[in-house]
């Protein structure tokens, strides 16, 4: 049972950090602090973008943009933290 706890916690934490890195990179690219002309930066950015965008797409369809700001990463982070709490503290201990 501990392996299931560890696996679920690892996946949820990885998604959480990926979304945070995505948000930070998008701000840095938007404010032209880092440049996508660098091959390494571009590969990292598009790699993280390809992992996070499928999770953000359903939220973006529902949630409207507010003055050009995209709040879908914030909503995704809240959903991830809610699911982590629900699964790790409520569902898995009930199964054990």
N, C-alpha and C positions, 0 to 999 in steps of 0.2 A: 504494500500500500504506500510505503514511503517513496517508491519509485514513481508512482503516479503523481503524488504531491510534487515531487521534484520536477517531473516533466511538465506538468501544467504550469507550475511557477516559472520555469525556465522559458517556456513559449510565450507566456503573457509578459514577462519582463523583457524579452527580446523584442516583442512588438512595441512595447512602451518606448524602449530606447530608440528603435528604428523611427518611430513617429517623431520623437524629440530631435533626433539628428536631421530628419527631413525638414522640420520646421526651421531649425537653425541654419541649415544649408540654403534653404529657399530665401531666408532673410539676407544671408551673406551674398547670394547671387543677385538678389533684387537690389541691394544697395551697392553693388559692384565692388564689394570688398574682395571677393574671390572671382576669378574669371574662368568661364567655361572653355576658353581657348586652350587651357592646359589639359593635356590628355588624361592625366591621372584624376584631376578634379572632375572632369566631365564624366569619366567612367564611374567614379564613386557616386556622383550626383544622379546619373541616369540609372545606376544599379539600385540605389535606395528608392528613387522615384518609381521604378518598376515594381518594387516590393510593396510600397505604401499606397500607390494610386488605386489598385484594385480594392483596397479596404476603404478608401476615401470616396470612391465613385458613387456608391449608393447613398452616402450621407450628403454628398454634393447635389444629388438629384432632388433630395427632400429639402435641404436647408438652403435658403436663399443667401446670396452674398449681401453683406451690409456695407455699402459704400466702398466696394472694391476689396474688402477684407474677407478672407476665407476662414470661417470658424469651424470647418469640418475637421481639422486635426485636433482641435480642442474637444469637440464632441467625441471623436474616436478615442482620445485619451481617457475621457470620462467613462465611456463604455468599457474600455479595457480594464480600468481600475474597478469598476462595478462588477464585471465578470470575474475578475480575480478574487475579489472579496466573496462573491456569491459561491464560486466553485470551491475555493480553498477553505473557507470558513463555515460554509453551510452544507454544501452537497457532499463533498468527499468525507468529512467526518461522520456524516449520517450513514454513509455506506460502510464505514469501518466498524 
